[in-house]
């Protein structure tokens, strides 16, 4: 055992390749196997909707806070969704305290693109009174423990949190022009689409492994994230440089993403059903 630990620190890639030759990984998973995945919703009572997702050790929490604002001048019939991904120094030694680093910014942009491309929510549904009043949904996604594949965990937490949101009924009084909020009458958001992200690490330019850990991401020659919805439609492919992918390999990723989508959707449906009043 001491030999394998020694070579894992000195030659991690060679150590890894020995496992990959046997079609397995150091944590015991097969190449196409996801880590144990769990989701809890409604755990942040001060938020309008929240979810905690664990993907192996990677732990992410998403809180949604709703505020009222005037709609954008150029889109008077739309509200806003403002996502933000935080990778604080407490979640991993690789992140420093201070303003958001490159990876956090890239993750925030990825989530913003997922919201836009998937049409998870129609921004028109967030408008209360045309040109006067709309909802702003601040979606804060915070990583509590970082062990790779932040994009899958963040997308999952966002979807679960949005499905947990309850917004009070708001009307605009025609005479006074003031908004009146009825906290007794709350309505869920209309979730139009259910985007799910599935990430792969590319090893030695050819080998695909699913749901990479932080160590696997560091050793990989590239990563690719595929986002699909419940109809098996491709919402987006996120590939930040690295090894090129053949069409056949990409198709393989998409096929596996469609299968993964069904599993994630089942998890969300189950947890939502479990907390509904009987």
Residue pairs with C-beta under 8 A, 6 or more apart in sequence:
4 15
7 14
7 15
8 15
8 26
12 215
12 218
12 219
13 219
15 26
16 25
16 26
16 203
16 216
16 219
17 204
19 25
19 26
20 31
20 203
20 207
20 209
23 30
23 31
24 30
24 31
25 31
25 209
25 216
27 35
27 56
27 213
29 35
31 207
31 208
31 209
31 210
32 209
32 210
32 256
33 210
33 211
34 55
34 210
34 211
34 260
34 263
35 55
35 56
35 57
35 58
35 211
35 213
36 54
36 56
37 53
37 54
37 55
37 156
37 263
37 264
37 267
38 53
38 54
38 267
39 51
39 52
39 53
39 54
39 156
39 157
39 160
39 267
39 268
39 271
40 51
40 52
40 271
41 49
41 50
41 51
41 52
41 160
41 161
41 163
41 164
41 271
41 272
41 275
42 49
42 50
42 51
42 164
42 275
43 50
43 51
43 52
43 61
44 50
44 61
44 63
46 63
47 63
47 64
47 65
47 161
48 64
48 65
48 66
48 165
48 166
48 167
49 63
49 64
49 161
49 162
49 163
49 164
49 165
49 166
49 189
50 61
50 62
50 63
50 64
50 161
50 164
51 61
51 62
51 156
51 157
51 158
51 159
51 160
51 161
51 164
52 59
52 60
52 61
52 62
52 157
53 59
53 60
53 61
53 62
53 153
53 156
53 157
53 160
54 60
54 153
55 149
55 152
55 153
55 156
55 211
56 147
56 148
56 211
56 213
57 145
57 147
57 213
58 143
58 145
58 146
58 147
58 148
58 149
58 150
58 153
59 91
59 143
59 144
59 145
59 153
60 141
60 142
60 143
60 144
60 150
60 153
60 154
60 156
60 157
61 141
61 142
61 144
61 157
62 139
62 140
62 141
62 142
62 154
62 157
62 158
62 160
62 161
63 139
63 140
63 142
63 161
64 137
64 138
64 139
64 140
64 161
64 162
64 164
64 165
65 137
65 138
65 140
66 135
66 136
66 137
66 138
66 165
66 167
67 135
67 136
67 138
68 128
68 133
68 134
68 135
68 136
68 170
68 179
69 79
69 80
69 133
69 134
69 135
69 136
70 131
70 132
70 133
70 134
71 77
71 78
71 79
71 127
71 130
71 131
71 132
71 133
71 134
72 78
72 80
75 123
76 127
76 130
76 131
77 124
77 127
77 130
77 131
78 123
78 124
78 126
78 127
78 134
79 123
79 124
79 125
79 126
79 127
79 128
79 134
79 135
79 136
79 137
80 123
80 126
80 134
80 135
80 136
80 137
81 115
81 121
81 123
81 126
81 136
81 137
81 139
82 136
82 137
82 138
82 139
83 108
83 111
83 112
83 115
83 139
83 140
83 141
83 158
84 108
84 138
84 139
84 140
84 141
85 104
85 107
85 108
85 110
85 111
85 141
85 142
85 143
85 150
85 154
86 100
86 104
86 140
86 141
86 142
86 143
87 95
87 100
87 101
87 103
87 104
87 107
87 143
87 146
87 150
88 95
88 97
88 142
88 143
89 95
89 96
89 97
90 144
91 143
91 144
91 145
91 146
92 143
92 145
92 146
92 147
92 214
94 146
94 214
95 101
95 103
95 104
95 146
100 108
103 150
106 240
107 141
107 150
107 151
107 154
110 151
110 154
110 225
110 238
111 139
111 141
111 154
111 155
111 158
113 236
113 238
114 120
114 155
114 158
114 195
114 197
114 227
114 235
114 236
115 121
115 158
117 195
117 227
117 235
117 236
118 193
118 195
118 227
118 229
118 235
118 236
119 192
119 193
120 158
120 159
120 162
120 191
120 192
120 193
120 194
120 195
121 137
121 162
121 189
121 190
121 191
121 192
122 190
122 192
125 189
125 190
125 192
126 134
126 135
126 136
126 137
127 133
127 134
127 135
128 134
128 135
128 170
128 171
128 172
128 179
129 172
129 179
132 172
132 177
133 170
133 172
133 179
135 167
137 162
137 165
139 158
139 161
139 162
141 154
141 157
141 158
143 150
143 153
143 154
146 214
147 213
147 214
148 211
148 212
148 213
148 214
148 215
148 216
148 217
149 199
149 211
149 212
149 213
149 217
151 197
151 199
151 225
151 238
152 196
152 197
152 198
152 199
152 211
152 225
154 197
155 195
155 196
155 197
155 227
156 196
156 197
156 264
156 268
159 191
159 194
159 195
159 196
159 268
160 268
160 271
162 189
162 191
163 188
163 189
163 191
163 268
163 272
164 272
165 188
165 189
166 186
166 187
166 188
167 186
167 187
167 188
167 189
168 181
168 182
168 183
168 185
168 186
169 181
169 182
169 185
169 186
169 187
170 179
170 180
170 181
170 182
171 179
171 180
171 182
172 178
172 179
172 180
173 179
173 180
193 229
193 230
193 235
194 229
194 230
194 261
194 265
194 268
195 227
195 228
195 229
195 235
196 227
196 228
196 229
196 257
196 260
196 261
196 264
196 265
197 225
197 226
197 227
197 257
198 210
198 211
198 225
198 226
198 227
198 228
198 253
198 256
198 257
198 260
198 261
199 210
199 211
199 212
199 223
199 224
199 225
199 226
200 208
200 209
200 210
200 212
200 223
200 224
200 225
200 226
200 253
201 208
201 209
201 212
201 216
201 217
201 219
201 220
201 222
201 223
202 208
202 220
202 221
202 222
202 223
202 224
202 242
202 243
202 245
203 209
203 219
203 220
203 221
204 221
205 221
205 222
205 243
205 244
206 243
206 249
208 249
208 252
208 253
209 216
209 220
210 256
210 260
212 220
212 223
217 223
220 242
221 242
221 243
222 239
222 241
222 242
222 243
222 245
223 239
223 240
223 242
224 237
224 238
224 239
224 245
224 250
224 253
225 237
225 238
225 239
226 234
226 236
226 237
226 238
226 253
226 254
226 257
227 234
227 235
227 236
227 237
227 238
227 257
228 234
228 235
228 254
228 257
228 258
228 261
229 235
229 261
230 261
230 265
232 258
232 261
234 254
237 250
239 245
245 253
